[in-house]
Amino acid sequence: MLREAFAATAAFGATCVAYGVLVERRWYRLRHIDLPGALRPGAQDPIRVLHLSDLHLDPPQDHKIAFLAEIADVDVDLVVLTGDLLGAADAEDTVVAALAPVLAGRPGVLVLGTNDLFGPTGKHPFVYFSDPDARMYGEPLQTQRMIDGLADLGVTTLRNDRTVVTTKQGDIAVGGIDDPHFHEALLPTPDAVSPQIEDAVLHLGLVHAPYTAALDLLVDTDHDVLLAGHTHGGQVRFPPIGALVANCDLPLDQVRGESRYRDAWLHVNPGLGTSRYAPFRFACRPEATVLTLHP
């Protein structure tokens, strides 16, 4: 009896792994979310933001590139990229080409993740349970090549910096923080990311990894909506429990989707990819998200 139970459990586990590797990690979706009261007083019309994160593009991955082409016609005012776009060395030009249709005719802003700076390295997935703060960095990537290529498409990269993006609905003040998951990253001074203009219709704060210290800094500097990635939504979720790990200090019930963080809206994108060393998702489909921000 025990042997039969063990065999059945092993077969079920193998089926789940096969599903996660062969099906779900390529089962992309475009999700639409409304955020009421996200815009500042005086805003008249909603602003639509396409939030993309954690592509981990490891060429060829034609399926992922095809999905990006499929959503290129979505009607949005701004494209936000919250990092970890690169999934391999020499993928910089592929990332730029894959995002070109999505960015055509639209402004974009980017904050980097550590995987945009260093190539992937293999580590056992259980390290996320035993030592969630573990860091392993691979070879340095040609980050500036990607930044320059995206700049030609109208993307502004923020590294502990701020900018103003003009849309037909009004100006958006954006502050972006370097990835706090990187050991050497330091949180910027408040002045570095504070909104440049007070009459903006939206104060938008960006960071790749949603560590609470970074989110607190963005809220303290008057940002209304916070966008992040990094968590992959937990990558493996067990209904009804949800995510088992966050890979940062954000509470587990906030590692995917929209929630309130203090007085701001927070959206954590589950991302479109995975590391080549953990090519698996379960109950956590890869996702691009359209956020409709309302007055």
C-alpha positions in Angstrom: 0.0 0.0 0.0 2.8 2.4 0.9 4.6 1.6 -2.3 1.4 2.3 -4.4 0.8 5.6 -2.5 4.4 6.6 -3.1 4.2 5.8 -6.8 1.0 7.7 -7.1 2.5 10.8 -5.4 5.6 10.6 -7.6 3.5 10.4 -10.7 1.4 13.3 -9.6 4.5 15.4 -8.9 6.0 14.5 -12.2 2.8 15.6 -14.0 2.8 18.9 -12.1 6.5 19.5 -13.1 5.8 18.7 -16.7 2.8 21.0 -16.8 4.8 23.8 -15.2 7.7 23.4 -17.6 5.8 22.6 -20.8 2.5 24.5 -20.5 2.1 27.2 -17.8 5.4 29.0 -18.3 4.4 29.7 -21.9 0.7 30.3 -21.2 0.9 34.1 -21.4 -2.0 36.3 -20.6 -2.9 40.0 -20.8 -4.7 41.1 -17.7 -6.7 44.3 -17.2 -6.9 46.0 -13.8 -8.7 49.2 -12.8 -7.2 51.3 -10.0 -9.9 53.8 -8.8 -8.7 57.1 -7.3 -5.1 56.6 -8.6 -4.9 60.0 -10.3 -4.4 63.3 -8.5 -7.1 65.9 -8.1 -7.7 67.8 -11.4 -7.2 64.8 -13.6 -10.0 64.4 -16.1 -9.5 61.2 -17.9 -8.1 57.8 -17.1 -4.5 56.9 -17.9 -3.7 53.4 -19.3 -0.4 51.9 -18.4 1.1 48.7 -19.9 3.2 47.2 -17.1 5.8 44.6 -18.2 8.4 43.0 -16.0 10.8 40.0 -15.7 11.0 39.0 -19.3 14.2 37.1 -18.6 14.5 36.8 -22.4 16.8 34.0 -23.3 16.8 33.7 -27.1 15.3 32.4 -29.1 12.1 32.1 -27.0 10.0 32.9 -30.1 6.8 32.2 -28.1 7.5 35.1 -25.8 8.5 37.4 -28.6 5.3 36.4 -30.4 3.2 37.3 -27.4 4.7 40.7 -27.2 3.9 41.3 -30.8 0.3 40.2 -30.2 -0.2 42.8 -27.5 1.4 45.6 -29.5 -2.0 47.0 -30.5 -3.2 47.5 -27.0 -4.4 51.1 -26.4 -2.1 52.6 -23.7 -0.6 55.9 -22.8 2.6 54.7 -21.2 4.7 51.5 -21.1 6.4 50.8 -17.8 9.2 48.2 -17.7 10.2 47.1 -14.1 13.4 45.3 -14.9 15.0 41.8 -15.4 14.4 42.1 -19.1 17.6 40.1 -19.9 17.8 36.4 -19.4 21.2 35.6 -21.0 24.4 37.2 -22.3 24.1 38.7 -25.8 20.3 39.1 -25.5 20.4 42.9 -25.4 19.5 43.5 -29.1 16.9 40.8 -29.0 15.2 42.5 -26.0 15.1 45.8 -27.9 13.7 44.2 -31.0 11.1 42.3 -29.1 9.9 45.4 -27.3 9.9 47.6 -30.4 6.3 46.8 -31.5 5.0 47.4 -28.0 6.8 50.8 -27.7 5.9 52.1 -31.1 4.5 55.6 -30.7 4.3 55.4 -26.9 6.6 56.7 -24.2 8.3 54.2 -21.9 10.2 54.2 -18.6 12.5 51.5 -17.2 14.1 50.6 -13.9 16.7 47.8 -14.0 16.9 44.6 -12.1 20.1 42.7 -11.2 19.5 40.4 -14.1 19.9 43.3 -16.4 23.4 43.8 -15.0 24.6 40.2 -14.6 23.9 36.9 -16.5 22.0 34.1 -14.8 23.7 31.6 -12.5 22.5 28.2 -11.3 21.3 27.8 -7.8 19.1 25.3 -6.1 15.5 26.6 -5.9 15.2 25.7 -2.2 17.7 28.5 -1.4 14.7 30.8 -1.6 13.4 29.1 1.6 16.7 28.5 3.4 18.4 31.8 2.6 16.0 34.3 0.8 18.7 37.0 0.9 21.3 34.9 -1.0 22.8 36.6 -4.1 24.7 35.0 -6.9 25.9 37.1 -9.8 27.0 35.9 -13.2 29.0 37.6 -15.9 28.5 41.3 -16.4 26.1 42.1 -19.3 26.1 44.8 -21.9 23.5 46.8 -20.0 24.2 50.1 -21.6 23.7 48.6 -25.0 20.2 47.6 -24.0 19.5 51.0 -22.4 20.7 52.8 -25.5 18.6 50.7 -27.8 15.5 51.3 -25.7 16.3 55.0 -25.6 16.0 55.0 -29.4 12.5 53.7 -28.9 11.6 56.5 -26.5 12.3 54.7 -23.2 13.8 56.7 -20.3 15.9 54.6 -17.9 15.8 55.8 -14.2 18.5 54.8 -11.8 17.8 56.6 -8.6 16.4 59.4 -10.7 13.2 61.1 -11.8 11.6 62.3 -15.0 8.4 63.8 -16.4 6.5 61.9 -19.1 4.0 63.9 -21.2 0.8 62.2 -22.3 -2.4 63.5 -23.8 -4.1 63.2 -20.4 -1.4 65.3 -18.8 2.1 65.1 -17.3 3.2 62.1 -15.2 6.0 62.6 -12.7 8.0 59.4 -12.4 10.6 58.4 -9.8 12.7 55.2 -10.2 14.9 53.4 -7.7 17.8 51.1 -8.5 17.1 47.4 -7.6 17.5 47.0 -3.8 18.0 43.3 -4.3 21.5 44.1 -5.5 24.0 44.0 -2.6 25.7 47.2 -3.5 22.5 49.2 -4.1 21.9 52.1 -1.8 18.5 53.9 -1.5 18.7 57.3 -3.0 18.1 60.6 -1.1 14.4 61.7 -1.2 15.3 64.6 -3.5 16.6 62.2 -6.2 13.2 60.6 -6.8 10.7 63.2 -5.6 8.3 64.4 -8.2 9.7 67.2 -10.3 6.3 69.0 -10.8 3.5 69.3 -8.4 0.7 69.8 -11.0 1.3 66.3 -12.5 -1.8 64.2 -12.9 0.1 61.2 -11.5 3.1 60.6 -9.3 4.4 57.2 -10.3 7.1 55.3 -8.3 9.1 52.5 -9.8 11.4 49.8 -8.4 12.3 46.3 -9.6 12.3 44.5 -6.2 9.5 45.6 -3.9 11.5 45.7 -0.7 9.5 47.7 1.9 12.3 50.2 2.5 12.1 51.2 -1.2 8.3 51.3 -1.2 8.4 53.4 2.0 10.7 55.9 0.3 8.5 56.2 -2.7 5.4 56.7 -0.5 7.2 59.2 1.7 8.2 61.2 -1.5 4.5 61.5 -2.5 4.1 58.8 -5.1 0.5 57.7 -5.6 1.0 54.5 -7.6 4.0 52.0 -7.1 4.9 49.5 -9.7 7.4 46.6 -9.2 8.3 43.1 -10.4 10.9 40.7 -9.2 8.7 38.2 -7.3 7.3 36.3 -10.3 4.1 36.3 -8.3 5.8 33.6 -6.2 6.3 31.6 -9.4 4.9 28.5 -7.7 1.5 29.0 -5.9 -0.7 26.5 -4.2 -4.4 27.4 -4.0 -5.8 28.5 -1.7 -2.5 29.2 0.2 -1.0 31.3 -2.6 2.7 32.2 -2.9 5.3 30.4 -0.7 8.2 32.8 -1.3 8.5 36.5 -2.1 12.3 36.8 -2.6 12.1 40.1 -0.7 10.5 41.3 2.5 7.1 42.1 1.0 4.2 40.2 2.7 3.3 37.1 0.7 -0.3 38.2 0.1 1.1 41.2 -1.9 3.6 39.5 -4.2 1.2 39.4 -7.2 -1.3 41.9 -8.5 -2.8 45.0 -7.0 -3.0 46.0 -3.3 -2.8 49.0 -1.1 0.6 49.9 0.4 0.1 52.5 3.0 -1.7 55.4 1.1 -0.7 54.3 -2.3 -1.7 51.7 -4.9 0.9 48.9 -5.4 1.0 46.6 -8.4 3.5 43.8 -8.4 3.7 42.2 -11.9 4.2 38.4 -11.9 6.4 38.8 -15.1 6.6 37.0 -18.4 9.6 34.8 -17.7 11.7 32.7 -15.5 15.4 32.0 -15.0 16.8 29.3 -17.4 17.7 27.4 -14.2 14.1 27.3 -12.9 11.9 27.2 -16.0 8.8 26.3 -14.2 5.5 28.0 -13.1 2.6 26.6 -11.3 -0.8 28.3 -10.7 1.0 31.6 -11.6 0.7 32.3 -15.3 3.1 34.7 -16.9 1.4 38.0 -17.4 1.5 41.5 -19.0 -0.9 43.9 -17.3 -2.8 46.9 -18.5 -3.6 49.2 -15.6 -6.3 51.7 -16.0 -5.7 54.5 -13.5 -8.8 56.5 -12.7 -9.3 60.0 -11.2 
